Every structure is written in C-alpha cells, then in structure tokens.
C-alpha cells in the first residue's frame, strides 16, 4: 500500500497565479470538461484529474453553527474524528454531499458533548470524549500522537519530513489527523475497489478554493499516495521551511447494533437544513 514517494517541496505552493486543481473557482477540470457535465463526474464526485483525483463538496462550515474562537481548533478536530468514523463505515465511492454535511453537524454535537462530559476528563487528547456518533451510528474512538516532523526538510534517521511520515503512518494505521501552524486535516486509507486514500477538510473558506465569504467542507479521494501527499501539502499551505507538523492516529470502533442499513441510506441522503 505504501511506497517511496518524493520529498515534498515548497515549490509546490508556487502556483504562479493559479489555484489548486480542485478549486471551485475553476469552471472546468484539468481535462477541460465543465464541472456539471457527465464526463466530469464519477458517482457523486467531481473528476479533478482523470483517473487520479476526485473531489466531493458539502455545503456548510463549522463557523456557520456555534463557535468560540479559542475553542475552534478543538471543534475542527472533533469534526475530523467524525470524518474518520464515517470512513470506517461507508465506502468512499458511496459518499455524498449530504454525508459531508452530516459529518459537520455530528462533529459539532460531539464537540459540545465533550465540553460537558466528565468521562476520562484530563486524560483525553484535546479534551474529546471517547464516545461519539454520526447521527444514530455510535463509535468509540481513541486518538494519540504518533509522529512529529518538519515540512520540506531533508529526512534523516532521527527526523522525518511529511513524505516519510506518511509512509510510516500507513504501515501501521488507517486514519489520522495532521496539524501544522493551526491548520488541520483528516486523512486515511480505506480498502477495496471503492476505497483509496482520502483527505477531508472542514476549514476551507474564501480564496483559493472559493469566492469571498464562501466555504464548505470537502473530501479528496485518490488511489495514489503521492497524490494524497501533494494535496495535503498544498492544503496546509505552509510557506516556510522546517515548520513542525504533528500526526495523531484515530482508532475507530463502531457499535454494530447501531449500524442499520436504513440508517446508512438516510445519513447518505438526508439534506441538512441550515
């Protein structure tokens, strides 16, 4: 599953006035097809790079619900944990825009619950409870720090860059959260033909992905680790060398008794009113 990938480069951020290929500001994808044409679609996904990269877009952001600025980072982490939970249940190919919105809503609920919960308080990473839910599907989650590195550096035996950290991560784990300079993302790998690598972002707003004052959660899917690596670097958008990043793994267990087919269909297709 994991293989040697090139070291990341700060030059990846030098888009020469252009935007990431998955930017909503582009009316066409990299093949020149308009985004609303059948040729630019794969199931619910937009085809960004033919046979390499697909995107899926929600319609809401955490900031549009409740938010205290000093707790914003922990709220994002709660939503990222719920995204990892969703990846453990639903094949990536079956994800919908409605599911992305449910993840944000459920993540907000999980964050609020964690603020008031006393279960394991003081021992929980980032103060998040071990019990969470995606609508009616219940999970037990464990999150712990597994690696630290520095972006764009030449790797050594004792110091990793992101390329080495991702390779090492996927040897042992499936789902994780990466953080650097106050920016975080969920990422992971799902088995099967409908799976692959994914990156989930609930913090995107304004340029370069959206017009001013617009934003939404979204997910990128690929079958290639080097494409995931590129997407993470471009999304974190750290403009200086040797900035520290941390990776937490997210271990997910779900309650099979709460996992019913009708609930899966409802979560994938229910529109969130906001």
C-alpha positions as CSV (number, residue, x, y, z in Angstrom):
1,X,0.0,0.0,0.0
2,X,2.8,2.5,0.9
3,X,5.8,3.0,-1.3
4,X,8.6,5.5,-1.8
5,X,7.3,9.0,-2.6
6,X,9.3,12.1,-3.4
7,X,10.1,14.6,-0.7
8,X,7.6,17.5,-0.6
9,X,8.8,20.8,-2.0
10,X,7.9,24.3,-1.0
11,X,7.8,24.9,-4.8
12,X,4.5,23.0,-4.8
13,X,2.9,26.2,-3.4
14,X,4.2,28.3,-6.2
15,X,1.2,28.0,-8.5
16,X,2.2,31.1,-10.5
17,X,-1.2,32.8,-10.0
18,X,-3.1,29.6,-10.5
19,X,-5.1,27.8,-7.9
20,X,-5.2,24.1,-6.7
21,X,-6.8,22.0,-9.5
22,X,-9.8,21.3,-7.2
23,X,-10.6,25.0,-6.7
24,X,-14.4,25.7,-7.1
25,X,-13.3,28.9,-8.9
26,X,-12.4,26.8,-12.0
27,X,-15.4,26.1,-14.2
28,X,-13.6,23.2,-15.9
29,X,-11.4,20.4,-14.6
30,X,-7.9,19.6,-15.8
31,X,-9.3,17.7,-18.8
32,X,-11.2,20.8,-19.9
33,X,-14.6,19.5,-19.1
34,X,-17.2,21.7,-17.4
35,X,-17.9,20.5,-13.9
36,X,-21.6,19.9,-14.4
37,X,-21.0,17.7,-17.5
38,X,-21.4,13.9,-17.1
39,X,-17.8,13.5,-18.3
40,X,-16.5,15.4,-15.3
41,X,-18.4,13.1,-12.8
42,X,-17.8,9.8,-11.1
43,X,-20.8,8.9,-9.0
44,X,-21.2,11.9,-6.7
45,X,-17.6,13.1,-7.2
46,X,-16.1,15.7,-9.5
47,X,-13.3,14.4,-11.6
48,X,-10.4,16.7,-11.0
49,X,-7.5,14.8,-12.6
50,X,-8.6,11.9,-14.8
51,X,-8.0,8.5,-13.0
52,X,-6.1,10.3,-10.2
53,X,-8.1,12.7,-8.2
54,X,-11.8,13.2,-7.3
55,X,-13.5,15.8,-5.1
56,X,-16.7,15.9,-3.2
57,X,-18.2,19.0,-1.7
58,X,-20.6,19.8,1.2
59,X,-22.5,23.0,1.8
60,X,-21.8,24.1,5.4
61,X,-18.8,25.1,7.6
62,X,-18.4,24.8,11.4
63,X,-18.3,28.6,11.6
64,X,-21.9,28.8,10.5
65,X,-23.1,27.0,13.6
66,X,-21.8,27.8,17.0
67,X,-18.2,28.8,17.7
68,X,-15.9,30.4,20.3
69,X,-12.7,31.3,18.7
70,X,-10.4,30.0,21.4
71,X,-12.0,26.5,21.0
72,X,-12.2,26.5,17.2
73,X,-9.2,24.2,16.8
74,X,-10.7,21.5,19.1
75,X,-14.0,21.8,17.2
76,X,-12.3,21.2,13.9
77,X,-10.6,18.1,15.5
78,X,-13.9,16.8,16.7
79,X,-15.3,17.0,13.1
80,X,-12.2,15.3,11.7
81,X,-12.7,12.5,14.2
82,X,-16.2,12.0,13.0
83,X,-15.0,12.1,9.4
84,X,-12.6,9.2,10.2
85,X,-15.6,7.4,11.8
86,X,-17.6,7.9,8.6
87,X,-14.7,6.4,6.6
88,X,-14.8,3.3,8.8
89,X,-18.4,2.7,7.8
90,X,-19.1,4.0,4.3
91,X,-17.1,3.1,1.1
92,X,-15.5,6.3,-0.1
93,X,-17.1,5.8,-3.5
94,X,-20.6,6.0,-1.9
95,X,-20.0,9.3,0.0
96,X,-22.4,12.1,-0.8
97,X,-22.6,15.8,-0.2
98,X,-25.3,15.2,2.4
99,X,-22.9,12.9,4.3
100,X,-20.3,15.7,4.4
101,X,-22.9,18.0,6.0
102,X,-23.9,15.3,8.5
103,X,-20.2,15.0,9.5
104,X,-20.1,18.7,10.3
105,X,-23.3,18.6,12.3
106,X,-22.4,15.4,14.1
107,X,-18.9,16.8,14.8
108,X,-20.3,20.0,16.3
109,X,-22.6,17.8,18.5
110,X,-19.6,15.6,19.5
111,X,-17.6,18.7,20.4
112,X,-20.4,20.2,22.6
113,X,-20.8,16.8,24.3
114,X,-17.1,16.6,25.0
115,X,-17.1,20.0,26.6
116,X,-19.6,18.9,29.2
117,X,-18.6,15.3,29.7
118,X,-16.5,14.2,32.7
119,X,-15.7,10.8,31.4
120,X,-11.9,10.4,31.4
121,X,-11.5,14.1,31.7
122,X,-7.9,15.2,31.9
123,X,-6.7,12.1,30.0
124,X,-8.5,12.7,26.7
125,X,-6.5,14.0,23.7
126,X,-7.6,17.6,23.0
127,X,-10.4,17.1,25.6
128,X,-12.5,14.9,23.2
129,X,-14.7,12.2,24.6
130,X,-14.1,8.6,23.6
131,X,-17.8,8.1,22.7
132,X,-19.1,9.9,19.6
133,X,-21.8,9.3,17.0
134,X,-22.5,10.0,13.4
135,X,-26.3,10.6,13.7
136,X,-27.5,7.3,15.1
137,X,-24.3,5.3,14.5
138,X,-22.3,5.1,17.7
139,X,-18.5,4.8,17.9
140,X,-15.7,4.5,20.4
141,X,-12.6,6.5,19.3
142,X,-9.1,6.7,20.5
143,X,-6.6,9.3,19.3
144,X,-3.0,9.5,20.2
145,X,0.1,11.2,18.9
146,X,2.2,9.0,16.6
147,X,4.7,11.3,14.8
148,X,6.3,14.7,14.6
149,X,8.3,16.0,11.7
150,X,9.2,19.2,9.8
151,X,7.9,20.1,6.4
152,X,10.2,20.4,3.4
153,X,13.3,19.2,5.3
154,X,15.7,16.6,4.0
155,X,14.9,13.5,6.1
156,X,17.4,11.8,8.4
157,X,17.4,8.8,10.6
158,X,16.1,10.8,13.5
159,X,14.0,13.5,11.7
160,X,11.1,12.9,9.2
161,X,9.6,15.1,6.6
162,X,5.9,14.6,5.6
163,X,6.8,12.1,2.9
164,X,8.5,9.8,5.3
165,X,5.8,10.3,8.0
166,X,3.0,9.3,5.6
167,X,4.9,6.2,4.5
168,X,5.5,5.2,8.1
169,X,2.0,6.0,9.2
170,X,0.3,3.8,6.6
171,X,2.4,0.9,7.6
172,X,0.6,0.8,10.9
173,X,-2.6,2.9,10.8
174,X,-5.6,3.7,8.6
175,X,-7.0,7.1,9.8
176,X,-5.2,10.2,11.1
177,X,-5.2,13.9,11.7
178,X,-2.3,16.1,10.7
179,X,-1.8,19.6,12.2
180,X,0.6,22.4,11.3
181,X,0.5,26.1,12.2
182,X,-3.0,26.0,13.4
183,X,-4.3,24.2,10.3
184,X,-5.6,20.6,10.5
185,X,-6.8,17.9,8.1
186,X,-8.2,14.4,8.4
187,X,-6.7,11.7,6.1
188,X,-6.7,8.0,5.7
189,X,-6.9,4.9,3.6
190,X,-9.9,2.6,3.0
191,X,-9.6,-0.9,1.5
192,X,-11.5,-2.2,-1.5
193,X,-12.3,-1.0,-5.0
194,X,-14.5,1.7,-3.6
195,X,-11.8,2.9,-1.3
196,X,-8.4,4.5,-1.6
197,X,-6.7,7.4,0.1
198,X,-8.7,10.4,1.2
199,X,-8.2,13.9,2.7
200,X,-11.0,15.7,4.5
201,X,-11.0,19.4,5.1
202,X,-13.6,21.4,7.1
203,X,-11.7,24.7,7.3
204,X,-11.7,25.9,3.7
205,X,-13.1,29.4,3.1
206,X,-12.5,32.2,0.6
207,X,-9.6,32.1,-1.8
208,X,-8.1,30.0,-3.3
209,X,-10.9,27.4,-3.3
210,X,-14.0,29.7,-3.1
211,X,-15.2,33.2,-3.8
212,X,-15.0,35.7,-1.0
213,X,-17.2,34.8,2.1
214,X,-17.9,31.3,0.7
215,X,-16.8,28.0,2.0
216,X,-17.7,24.4,2.7
217,X,-16.3,21.1,3.9
218,X,-14.9,18.8,1.1
219,X,-13.1,15.5,0.6
220,X,-10.5,14.5,-1.9
221,X,-10.0,10.9,-3.0
222,X,-7.2,9.2,-4.8
223,X,-5.6,5.8,-5.3
224,X,-2.1,7.1,-5.1
225,X,-0.1,8.1,-2.0
226,X,2.0,10.7,-3.8
227,X,-1.2,12.5,-4.9
228,X,-2.5,12.5,-1.3
229,X,0.9,13.8,-0.2
230,X,0.7,16.7,-2.7
231,X,-2.9,17.5,-1.7
232,X,-2.0,17.7,2.0
233,X,1.0,20.0,1.4
234,X,-0.9,22.3,-0.9
235,X,-3.9,22.5,1.5
236,X,-1.8,23.1,4.7
237,X,-0.1,25.8,2.6
238,X,2.9,26.4,5.0
239,X,5.1,28.9,3.2
240,X,8.4,28.4,5.2
241,X,10.8,25.5,5.6
242,X,11.2,23.3,8.7
243,X,7.8,24.1,10.2
244,X,6.7,21.4,12.6
245,X,3.8,19.1,11.9
246,X,2.2,16.5,14.2
247,X,0.2,13.5,13.3
248,X,-2.4,11.8,15.5
249,X,-3.8,8.4,14.6
250,X,-7.5,7.9,15.1
251,X,-8.6,4.3,16.0
252,X,-12.3,3.7,15.4
253,X,-14.6,1.0,16.7
254,X,-18.3,1.1,16.0
255,X,-21.3,-0.4,17.7
256,X,-22.6,-2.9,15.2
257,X,-26.0,-2.9,16.9
258,X,-26.4,0.8,16.0
259,X,-25.4,0.2,12.4
260,X,-28.5,-0.5,10.3
261,X,-28.9,-0.4,6.5
262,X,-31.8,2.1,6.7
263,X,-29.7,4.4,8.8
264,X,-26.8,4.3,6.3
265,X,-29.2,5.2,3.5
266,X,-30.7,8.0,5.5
267,X,-27.3,9.5,6.5
268,X,-26.0,9.4,2.9
269,X,-29.1,11.1,1.5
270,X,-30.7,13.4,4.2
271,X,-30.3,17.1,3.4
272,X,-29.1,19.2,6.3
273,X,-31.2,22.4,6.6
274,X,-29.1,25.4,7.6
